[in-house]
Amino acid sequence: MTWNCIDDYDGDRYQKFGDKIFDMAQLKIDEHFFTVSTDNSEVNLSKIYLYSLNEDCVLCPYSFVDKSVVNISSTNNRFRLATDFRQYYPEDDAASVICDLNHQYGQFGVYNFHVNNLSSCEVEVLKDPVNIYSPMLTVLLIHFLIFGGLCLALAMWKKWQENRASVDGSKESSAKKERILSLDTFRGISIVIMIFANFGNGGYDVIQHATWNGLHVADLVFPWFMWIMGACIPISLASSFKKGVPNKDIMWNVSKRSIKLFLLGIFLNSGCNLYYIRIFGVLQRFGLCYFIVTTICVFTMHRDLSSRSQHYIMKHFDDILKVWKAWIISSAILVVHTILIFVVAAPGCPRVFPKKSLKSKKREEAQTAQTTPPNWSLFQSYMGPGGLHKNQQFYNCVGGATGYIDRLILGNHVYQNPTIYSVYEAKPFDPEGIVGCLTTIFHVMLGVQAGVTLLVFKEHYQRVSRWLVWSLILGILGGALCGFSSEDGLIPVNKNLWSLSFVFVTSCFAFVLLSVCYFLIDVKKWWSGKPLLFAGMNAIILYIGHEMTDGHFPVRWYFAADADGSWRNTHFISLLSDAWGADFWVLVSYYLHKINYYFTI
């Protein structure tokens, strides 16, 4: 693997190997060439069939590839050669298999699948791939030089102004109410990562959303937004309670804001085809969960958050006791969700698995009975993506009870192009549907608890220690539910389903991130939170703006000689473009801060 500042192909555009010529310009991000050959005269290549399997497609069959027509593949695929022709070849079926080619394929590499005989083959590297991670350092260096220089210039300008003001005696000092800057910075981190991920995240799989189970960087930002929204709810309500605002006025304002968020979400993400118009989405879930959780808090949260218990033990749990009624209600909602996902099933879809999973079988063969983890699949409800998953046993059961209930209520008005379609060939599924709102309510309630802790306890160590304890407890609970793995637990971590383990794990990270930001910004003051602070103070306008300007210069740009706009050929160009899209909105947020403009709904 070669290392360069960018990840474009090396050498000439046309690479010749034997009697084959490969046009490297045909390859895009994370693609490579392959060919099948043999030196054995007894092997008839026309009777050798090639199959591929996307590594993200868990427990899926291999799919047939016409090697006489196709010679380009994703680096995320692995291959199988067999003498038997099938459209789909189960992964655990070894009949007529020559070999499985589980090589680590790289971008812009050229590989030869050499068939030795009808029982063995090997991968030959004809051209080394490029290192796709080198552009990260290049783009980071560019950012450091440009934005580091701008920050230095601004600092020098500010210092000069301060010196001039001190000489003129015109420097004014005014006492301002202390603001918890870490909350805005937390929100700013989330919105910037969201913009970067939505613009394409440089084409890196580790950043973009996980196909089904699992947790990638992009999977954190939406739950973090919900969580930080919850943290701000008690802060806002405490101010209203202190001013003596009647409940009806509070609820009127809450209702208006929720409706605006819901309608704005429909406008931004639902399309214009009335037959398939999407009713639920990101902002819609914000609006609905904000209304429900705030309503619960208005009528159950203790009005005086400054009062403290005098009991030796109870005073350590004051923050929880202030919202104990809200916890009962949100926990009851969580119980309803749990019952639904384990009891409800679509017609033809089992509520429980009839036998052990393929992965459990393989693990049992490799491990002794003493070290084999419990086989949760014996009593686990189906929560898979349907389609090709589990060799198409549950083809129409996408999302289990979650997908079934959403389709039952919403009909055609669910998301028609989910990520799982390109991998699992599954039918429409809405990752922001109705059922997921139930666990999201509990998710927001965890954020509420963080905000109440901030109001009840005034000492820094009291706040941070409690946030870290919450993080530890939620991390353990989330890990236990998912079996500390992506596939084998009772309830896998799944953003599409907004599973309970997903709630616990992402909230664990949220408590940690808030603790770190709070310590660095509000306690030690080692960091001002800038420039992410500015993005967090105007997060909603950044979200709306980046959705509406995607595909418009100067927010978005690309450089391609082809008129069809197929420009994402390298991670370097993609990363540079996507990073600029996020940078642009950070600069906008800075300008809005300078003119003292803050957009709210």
N, C-alpha and C positions, 0 to 999 in steps of 0.2 A: 504493500500500500504506500503510495507516494504522498509526500507532505508538501503542500504549497500554500501560498497566502489565500488563494481561491481554489475552488474544487472543480474547475473546468478540466476537460479531458486533456491528457498530455499527448504530445507528438502530432502527427499528421491527422487530418480529418478522416482520411480513408486508411483503414488498417487492414492489411492482407495477411491471412493465415492459411497456408495451403492454397486451395482453389477457391476460398471464400474471401469476399471483401466486405468489410463492415464500415458503414457510414456513421461515425461517432456523433455527428450532428443530429441524428435521429433520436438519440437518447435524451431523456429528461431526468429530473431529480429522482435519485434512488432507482435507476434502471440500469440494466446490463444486457449484453448480448450473450447468447448461448448457441451451441451447435451440438449435434449428436453424431458421433463417428465410431468406426470400428476398424481394426486391422485383421479381424478374424473372418476369413472367407466363409466360414460356416454360419456366420450370423447374418441374417437378412434384416437390414434396418427397416424395411417397409413393414415388417411384422413386429417391430419393437415400438411400443406405444409410450408416449410421454405424458405424465400427469403432474400437476402442480397444486400446492396447498399454501394458502396465505397463513403465516404464523399467527396472525391475530384471530384466525378462525379456529376456535378451540373445539376439539372433538368433532371436526368436520371431515368429510371424505376428500380425497384428492380429486381434482377435476381434469378431464381430458384436455390436452393441448395438442393442436395440430402442428407438429414440428416442421412440416413442409411449408407452412404458411407463416407461422409465428417464430421469431428468433429474438424477441425482446421480452424481458420479464422484470418485474419488480424485485428489488433486493430483499423484500420481505417474504418472498416465496421460497419454498423448498420443493424438491422434485422427486419423482419416482419413475423408474423404468420398469415396464412389465410386458409380458408376451400376451396378455389377455386384454381385449378391448372392452372398456366400459365407459359410460359417461361419467359416473362417479365411482371412485375406488375407495372403500372404507380404509381408514388408516390402520386398523388392527387386522386387516385381511392381508395375509402374506402370500396367498395363492398366486402362482405365476409371476411373482415379483422378482425382478432381476436384482434391483438394489434401490435403496433410498439415498438420495443425494443431499444430505443435510450439511452442505458446505456453508461457510460464512461468505455470502456473496456481497460484493461492494459496488458502489456507484461507478459507472463507466468501465467496469471490468469486462473482459471477454473470456468466456469459459467454454470448455469442450467437455461434453459428457462422453467419455470413452468407454465403450462396451467391450470388455475383455472376452466374455463368453455369456451364456444364458444364465449364469449364476453370480456374476460379479461385474462391477463397473467402477469407474473412478472419475473424479473431477480434475481436469487439467486447466491450470490458469494460463491462458494465452496472453492476456494483458492485465497487469496489475490494476486494481481499482484506485480511486483517489480517496484521500481522507476528507470525509464530509464535515469534520468538526474543526478543521483549520480556519474556515471562514468566521467562526465565532471569535477567535482571537483577533482576526483582521478587523472585523466590524467593531469589536470592543475598543481596539486601538484607535480607530477613526473617531469613535465617540469621545474617547478620552482627550484626543488632540483638539477636536472642535469644541465640544461643550466644556471641557476643562479650561480651554483658553477663554471662552465666553464668561465662565464663572469667575476666573481670575480678573478679567477686565472689569466685570461688574463689582467685584469686591474692592478693587482699587478705586473705582469711581465713587463707590459708597464711602470709602475711607476719606477720599478727598473732600466729599461733601460734608462729612462729619467734622473734619478739621476746619473747613471754611466756616461752618456754622458756629463752632466753638470760638473762633476768632471774632466773629461778628457778634457773638453773644446772643444769637437768635435761636439757639437750641432749646427746644421745648421738651418738657417732661410731663407726662401724664400717666396716672395710674390706671391701668386697664385690668379688667377682670381676667383672671387666669383661665386660659382655654386649654383643654386637654388636646394637645396637638397630635398625639399618637393615634387618636381615633381618626382624624382626617388623613394622616399619613397611611394608616392601615387601608383606608378606603381608596386612597390614591394608588397604592401598590396594586390593589385588586383591579381597578379600572384600567391601569396601564397594561397589566398582563392580559386583561380581557381584550383590549384593543389589538395588542400584538398577536394574540392567538386568533382572533377573528379575521385579521388581515392575512393570516397564513402561517404565522410562527416560523418563518424561514424554511418550512417544509420538514421540520424535525419531528419525528414520531413521539419522542419523549415529552414534547411540549403539547402537542395537539391532544384532543380528547381521546380517552381510551375507547376502543371499539365497543366493548360491552363491559365486562368486569374489569376491575383494576382502577388505578388512580394515576393520572398524569398531571402535569403542571396546570394545564388548561381546565382540568376538572375541579380545581380548588377555588377558582375566582367567583363563580356564581354562588356556591354555598358561603363563601366568605362575605359576599355582599349581603346575603340574607342574614348572616350572623351579625354583621356590624350594624345592619338596620335594626335588629333586635336590641343591640347594645344602646342605641340612641333613643329607643322608645321610652324607657324610664326617665332618661335625662330630660326629654321633652315634656313628659307628663308631670314630672316633679316641678318644673317651672310653672305649668298650668295650675297645678294643685296649690302652689304657693301663692299664685295670683288670685285664687278663688274662682277660677273659670268654671261655670256650671258644666255638668256632664253632657248635657244636650249640645252645648256649643263645641265641646271637645269632639263629640261624636260627629257633629256636622262637618267639622274641618277634616276629621279622619276619613269620613265618607267621600268628601269631595276629592281628597288627594288619591284615595284608592281608585275611584272611578276614572280620574285623569290618567293614572298609571295604566289601568286596564285598557282604556281606549287608545292610549298612545302606543301600547304594545301591539294592538291589532293593526294600527296604522303602519307601523314600521315593519312588521314581520309576517303579515297574514296574506299578502298577495292581493290580487283583484278578481280571481275566479271564485264567484260566489258558491259554486258547487263544492270547491275544496278549500274555501277560506278557513284559515287556521284561527281557532277561537282562543286557545291558550298558548302562552309563550313566556318569555323571560319576564318582561315588565308586567304581564298579566298575573304571574305568580307573585311578583312583588306586591302588586296592589291587593290581591286577595289575602295573602298571608299577613300583610301589614294591617289590614282592616280587622282580621280575626284576632290576632295577637294583641293589638292595641285595645280592642274592645274588651278582651279578657282582663287586661291589666287595668283598664279604667275602672272596672267594677269589682276587682278583687285585690289589687295592689294596695298596700298600706300607704296612707296619704302622707304621713310624716316619716320620711326616710332618714331624718337626722336623729331621731330618738333611738336610744340604745337600751338593750336589756341589761339589768343589773345582776342577773343570775350568772354565776361563775362559768357554767357550761354553755348556757343558751346564748350568751353574748358573742360566742365565737361563730354562731350560726345566724346572726341577725339578718344578714343579707338574704339567706334562704327563707327565713321566717317572714320577711316582708312580702314575699310572693308565693307563699305555700299554697294558697288556693288556686293560683294560676298554674302551678305545677300539677295539681290534681286534675284540672281540666285538660291541660295539654297531654298529660300521661294517659288520660282516658281516650283521647283522640288517637294516641299512638297504639293503644290496645285495639281499637277498632281497625286500624290499618293492618296490624299483625294478624288479626282474625281473617280479614279479607284475603290477604295474600296466601294464607295457608288453607283456606276453606273454599274460596271461589275458584272455578276453573272453566275455561271455555269448552263448548261441546267438542268431544273428541280429544280433550287434553286432560291428562291425569292430574289429580291433586297431589299425589305422591309418586315417586319413582318406583317402578316395580322391581328394579334390581340395581345393583351397584353400577357406578359410572365406569366408563372405560379407563379413566385415569386411576380410579381406585384399584381396578384389577391389576394394572401395570405396577402400581406401587406395592401391592401385596406380593407380587412375584419377586420384587426386588428387595423387599424388607421382611424381617421376621414378624411374627404375630405380635411380639412384645412392643415393637417400635412403630407398628402401623397406627396412624391416627384413626379416630372414630369415623365410621362411614356414615356421615350425616345424610347422604342421599337416600338412606333407607326410609327416612321420614321427612324429607325436605320437599316443599312444594316447588313446582317448576318455575324458575325465574330466568330462564334462558332466552336467547334472542330468536328462537325458532329457526325457520329456514333450513340451512345445511347443518345446523348444530345437532350433535349426537346422531350423525348419519341420517338426518331428515326424519327422525322419529317424531318430532314435535313441530313439523313444518309450519303449521298455522297457529302455533301457540306462542307467538312472539310476545315477550314481556310477561308471560304468565297471567296472573289475575290482574295485574296493573294494566297491561295492554288490553285485555279483554273488557274490563269495566270502562276504560276510556273510549274504546271503539263502540261499545254498547251505548254509551251516553252521547258521545260526540259524532258518531257516524263517520262521514267523510271529512269532517272538520278536524282531523288530526294531522300531524306533520307527515307529509307525503314522501320526503326524501331523507330519511334518517341515515346516520353513518353506517348502520349495520347492513344496509341494502347492498352496498358494494362488496362487502365481505361475506355476509351470511346469506345473501339473496332473500332477505326477509321482507315481509309485507310492511306497509306503513305503521309507524309507531311514534308516539309523541313523548319525548323525554321531559316535557313540561306539562303533562296532562293533569287530570283531576286527582287521581289516587296519590300521586307523589306530593300533592299539596299537604296531605295529612302529616307525613313525616317532616315536611318543610316547616310546618307550624311548630313542631317540637324543636326543630333546628333554630328557628328564630327565638324560641323561648330560652334556649341556651345562651344566645346573645343577650337577651334581656337580663339574665342572671349576671352576666359580666358587667352590664351597665349598672345594675343595682349594687353590686359589690363596689363599684367606683363611687357611688353616692353615699353608701352607708359607712364605709371605712375611709378614713382620711389619711392614714399613714401609708407611705409607699410600700413598705414591706408587707403590710396587711393585704393590700390589693394584689400585689404580684404573687405572694405566696398562695393566695386562694385561687388565682387564675391558673397557676402551675399545678395545684392539686386537682382542679377540674380537668386540666389537660391530661394528667396522668391517669385519672379514673376513666375518662372517655377513651383514651388510647388503649387501655387494657380491655375495656368492654368491646370496643370496635374490633380489636385484634382477636378476641375470643369468638365473636360472632362470625368473623370471616375466616377463622382458623389460621390467622396470620399468613394467609395465602390469597391469591386472586381467584381461585376456583373451588377449593375444597371445603370451605366453611359452611355453616348452617345458613347464614345470610351473607353473601358476597358483597364486597364494596362495589357499588354500582351507581354511577351518577344518573344513568338513564332511568332507573327505577327509583332513584333517591332513597336507597335502602337504608335501614336503620344503622347498619355498620358504616355506611357512607356518612351519615349524619354524625356519628360518634368520631370517626377518624378525622374528618375535615374540621370539626369543631375542636378537636384536640390540637390540630395545627393552628387554628385561629387563636386559641387561648395562648399558645406559645408565641405566635407572632405579635399579638397585642402586648404580651409581657415584655418581649424584646424591644419593641418600639417605645413602649412606655418608659422602660429603663434607660434607653439611649437618649430619648428626646425630652421627656418630662422630668425624669429624676436627675440623671447626670448632665443632661443638656450637651452631650457630645455631638449631637446631630440636631439640626433644626427641623428635619423632615423635608426640607426643600430638595428638589422641585416637586417631589411626589405629593407633598402637602398641598400644593396649589391644585393638583389634579383631584385630590380627595375633596376639596372644598367646592368643586363644581362638577362632581362625578356625573350627575344626571345629564347635563348638557354635553359632556364629552361622550356619553353613551349614545345619545340621540345624534350628535354630530357625526360620529364615526360611522354609524349605520347609514346615514343619508349621503355621506360623501365618498363612500367606498366606490372606486372606479373613476374618481374625478381628480384631475391634477389641480393643485400641487399636493393634495393629501396622498394620492396614489400615483405611481408612475411605474413604467417598465421600459426596458430597452430590448427590442426584438426586431430582427430583419424580416421576419415572416409577418405578413399582413393579418394572419388569423390570430395574432396575439399570443401564440404559444411561447411564452417567455420564461416560464419557470423551469429553466434547464439546469440551473445550478443553485446550490444552497446560498452561495455568496450573493448573487443578485437578488434572490428571494429574501434573504435575511436583511440585506441593505434596504430594500424597498419596504418590507414589513416593519422594520425597526424605525424607519423614517416616519411611517404612518403613525406610530405611537409617539415618536418625538414631536411631531407636528401638534398633536393635541396637548402634549405637556406644555409646549410653547404657548398655545392658545390659552391654557389655564393660567399660565403666568401673566399673560396680558390682561385677562379678565380680573385677576387679583389686583393688578396695578391700577385698573380703572374702578376698582371696588365694586365689581358686578358679580353677584352670586345668584344663579338660577335655581329656583325651587318650584316644586309643584304643589 
